[in-house]
Amino acid sequence: MANPISFSVSSTASAANAIQPLDGFISYSIEFSSFPDFAGNTSNPNNFSNTLLDNLGSLAGIKPYIRVGGNTQDYAIYNPELTIAINGTYNDSRSPDYPTTIEIGPAYFESYGTWPDVKFSHGFNLGGNHDDRQWDTLLETAALACKALGRDKLYWWEYGNEPDLFATSSQGPVRASNYNESDYVAEWLNGTRAIRGVLEENCPDLLGSHTYGYLAPSFGGTNNHLKAPRTWADGLDADGDIKLFSSHNYISGAESLGVTLQGTLMNHTRTALSVDAHAAENATVRPGVPYILGETNSLYNQGRPGLSNAFGAALWGIDFAVYSASVGIGRVHFHMGTDYRYASWQPVATGKTALGTKPPYYGNVAAAFFLGSEGPSVAALPLSSGDDDDADPETDVAYAAYVGGALRRVLVLNLRAYNYTLNGTGGAELNPAPRPVQKYRFADLGAAAQVQVRRLYANGSDAVTGIAWDGWSYNYELDGGRPVRLTNVTAGETVQVVDGAVEVEVPDSQAVVLDFGTGGRGAAEVGLSKT
């Protein structure tokens, strides 16, 4: 066995300086055109979706916040005569994954009444999509949305999706090539002031400082045609109504060359570089409002089969979320849509995709458990120097969660890819190679005596079925997404702390949470070693 390499953090670097995320940290963004599928309506609510949200709420103490938006919010035109929620037409040359010509009717807003105890942000059409009904749509839907949401269901408003791509969008530009930050700011202020005017007339009770505001600018990234720092400098928040500084992030693209599980998603260095660009943007702008990722997922263009819908993407989702929390991102909204490869669940059966829970959801559950409901502070545990050449900062990852200065949980990710079939996802032959196991050691645990071990399990990184968290399945076919205890997966595992240290074995392509309960300690140094 190789010499141990330590992850360690002192009390001042971990407990004192760890960062506390916002509540409901694991949240979702749902494509505007897909929202009626995910939520249903008042006569036929989507109870499966609500059950999955309830599961997360039981872990986090609050159900996920739901952002309703995406590219299709800027295609949606209101038709008061439409008798169905949405009428969308697909144009495969623009996108095969969502409609690009869309009308919504009054029934669309019924979907906001189907999920108890959930708060929503509603996305208004700024892009226009070359339709001269855009402005009337804004005024009419603002009245409908505010009445449907009210004080109890309103998260915040959003006006426009990824305006930094309006002049360059691959789905077709909706602004001139010289469209700049000041042009966008002028449009945004004009529109948000009009929305406020509609609320004054229709929903005046939503105009208080705690009920009126926006998440903005909802840019697609940190290096696109428009730059967020410039929009703030040009007066984006002139009215003081931006409550969350929202940006979007994808690690890479579904069609990008060279994208793999190991090199792209199960690669902590790649994830950290992507998130760090947002942390740097937040530090530069410093607008005085929390910074969130209002839309994010693995690979843009709705993900790639065999990557975004595999167990490796669930492991990526944990690393991405918890690392984001550790660097000051306040909340992450994982994006989803009907038939999207990277979605956490498929809300309805279609000709393309079966209804059901997908691997990324299990990563969301594990991350929600690690973050907990106590308002923890989160710190990444960096690799320290050592002699073990097997330790790799791209694949050996650990985090600590502190509550009241005391160590409560430690998350360990072994991101080494292990394919359980010879030919990748869907292959017929099983991989005959044994699954390697790494051993991790935590030292300086003080008086802790026994630690619970909770595992996120699958047969390998390429698995799309057979996934469990701490022995629980959330699959639709078992009990509609409610947690079901599996009898063929080990649960209730504990390890003893010996001389202030504990060791745990983690197979390649697995995540483990060491749960110290209420008996953790905070003042002493925390150390983690891999053997």
Secondary structure, 3 states (H helix, E strand, C coil): CCCCEEEEECCCCCCCCCECCCCCCEEEEEEHHHHHHHHECCCCECHHHHHHHHHHHHHHCCCCCEEEECHHHHCEEECCCCCCCEEEECECCCECCCCCEEEECHHHHHHHHCCCCCCEEEEECCCCCCCCCHHHHHHHHHHHHHHHHHHHHEEEEEECCCHHHCCCCCCCCCCCCCCCHHHHHHHHHHHHHHHHHHHHHHCHHHCCCCCCCEEEEEECCCCCCCCHHHHHHCCCCCCCCEEEEEEEEEEEECCCCCCCHHHHHCCHHHHHHHHHHHHHHHHHHCCCCCEEEEEEEEEECCCCCCCCCCHHHHHHHHHHHHHHHHCCCCCEEEEECCCCCCCCEECCCCCCCCCEECHHHHHHHHHHHHHCCCCCEEEECCECCCCCCCCCCCCEEEEEEEECCEEEEEEEEECCCCCCECCCCCCCCECCCCCCEEEEEEECCCCCCEEEEEEEECCCCCCCCCCEECCEECCHHHHCCCCEECCCCCCCEEEECECCEEEEEEECCEEEEEECCCCCCCCCCEEEEEC
